C-alpha cells in the first residue's frame, strides 16, 4: 500500500484550535501518537455539540468508533498551538467516515492525518439507528 501524503489545510472545511498540553509529550519530546486520537475526538464532538447535533448528557443517539487510523508526517510538541481539520468523507444511513488532519501553526501541510468511522446507535440498546435530521444536516456541511 502506498504511503499517504499530507493534505493541505484547504482540504478541510472546519478547523478546531487545539493547544498542546505538557502531558501530551512523551519521553521522546513530541506529542505521543495516541494523543492524536484524543485531538480527533475532541474536534469532531466539539463541532457537533456547538451546532446542536450532539447532546452529550441526554441525547438518545450516540456515536461509537468502529474503525480508526492515523499516518504521521512530522512531529508536534508542547508548547504548540495546533489545529485539527475536519471533513466528512462518507455519510451513510447510520455511519460517518470522518477524515482529520493536524496542522502546526503557520504550516500548510498536515503533520498527521487520519480517519475514524462512527456508527450512530441508540444510547440504551446500542443498536444502529438512522442519523437524526439535525445531525445529518450538520455533517453534510463537512462533506469534502
C-alpha positions in Angstrom: 0.0 0.0 0.0 1.5 3.4 -0.9 2.3 5.8 1.9 -0.2 8.7 2.1 1.0 12.2 1.5 0.0 15.1 3.8 -3.1 17.1 2.8 -3.2 20.9 2.7 -5.3 23.0 5.2 -7.6 23.9 2.4 -8.8 20.3 2.1 -10.8 20.6 5.4 -13.9 22.8 5.7 -13.6 23.1 9.5 -10.6 23.7 11.8 -10.6 23.3 15.5 -7.9 25.1 17.5 -6.0 22.6 19.7 -3.3 23.8 22.1 -0.9 21.0 23.1 -0.6 20.3 26.8 2.5 19.4 28.9 1.1 15.9 29.4 0.8 15.4 25.6 4.6 15.0 25.2 6.2 11.6 25.6 9.7 10.7 26.7 10.9 11.4 23.2 9.9 15.0 23.4 7.0 15.1 21.0 3.2 14.5 21.1 2.6 10.8 21.7 0.8 9.0 18.9 -2.3 8.1 21.0 -2.9 11.8 21.8 -3.7 12.5 18.2 -6.8 10.3 18.6 -8.0 12.5 21.5 -7.5 15.5 19.3 -9.6 13.9 16.6 -12.4 13.0 19.0 -12.4 16.5 20.6 -12.5 18.3 17.3 -15.5 16.2 15.9 -17.5 16.2 19.1 -17.0 19.9 19.9 -18.1 20.7 16.3 -21.3 18.6 16.7 -22.1 19.9 20.2 -21.7 23.5 19.2 -24.2 23.1 16.4 -26.8 21.3 18.4 -26.2 18.0 16.7 -24.9 16.2 19.8 -26.3 16.2 23.3 -23.6 14.6 25.4 -25.8 14.0 28.5 -29.3 13.4 27.3 -29.1 12.5 23.7 -30.8 9.3 22.6 -28.3 8.7 19.8 -24.5 8.4 20.4 -21.6 7.7 18.0 -19.4 4.7 18.6 -16.0 4.4 17.0 -15.7 1.2 14.9 -12.6 2.0 12.9 -9.7 4.4 13.2 -6.2 5.0 11.7 -3.6 7.7 11.5 -0.4 8.5 9.5 2.3 10.7 10.9 4.4 13.0 8.8 6.2 15.4 11.2 6.3 15.8 15.0 4.4 18.3 17.1 5.4 19.1 20.7 4.3 21.2 23.7 4.0 24.1 23.7 2.5 24.5 20.2 -0.9 25.6 19.0 -2.3 23.1 16.6 -5.5 23.0 14.6 -7.4 19.9 13.6 -9.0 19.9 10.2 -12.3 18.0 10.0 -14.2 16.7 6.9 -16.8 14.0 6.2 -15.6 11.6 3.5 -18.7 9.3 3.6 -22.2 9.8 5.1 -24.2 6.6 5.3 -27.6 5.7 6.8 -26.2 5.2 10.3 -22.4 5.7 9.9 -20.0 8.5 9.1 -16.4 8.4 8.0 -14.5 11.4 9.4 -11.2 12.4 8.0 -9.0 14.6 10.1 -5.6 16.3 9.9 -3.4 18.0 12.5 -1.7 21.2 11.4 1.1 23.0 13.2 0.7 26.8 13.4 1.8 28.5 10.2 2.2 25.3 8.3 0.0 24.4 5.3 0.8 20.6 5.2 -0.6 18.2 7.8 1.8 16.8 10.4 -0.6 13.9 10.9 -3.8 12.8 9.3 -6.3 10.1 10.0 -9.8 8.9 10.0 -12.4 7.3 12.1 -15.8 5.8 11.5 -18.7 6.4 13.8 -21.7 4.2 13.8 -24.6 6.0 15.4 -26.6 3.9 17.8 -29.4 4.1 20.3 -27.9 5.1 23.7 -29.7 2.3 25.6 -29.8 -0.6 23.1 -26.5 0.1 21.3 -28.2 -0.9 18.0 -27.6 1.2 14.9 -30.1 3.9 14.1 -30.6 6.3 11.2 -28.8 9.6 11.6 -31.2 12.2 13.1 -32.1 15.0 10.7 -30.1 17.7 12.5 -27.0 15.5 12.7 -27.2 14.7 9.0 -27.6 18.4 8.1 -24.6 19.4 10.2 -22.5 16.5 8.8 -23.5 17.5 5.2 -21.7 20.8 5.8 -18.5 18.9 6.4 -18.5 16.8 3.3 -15.4 17.1 1.2 
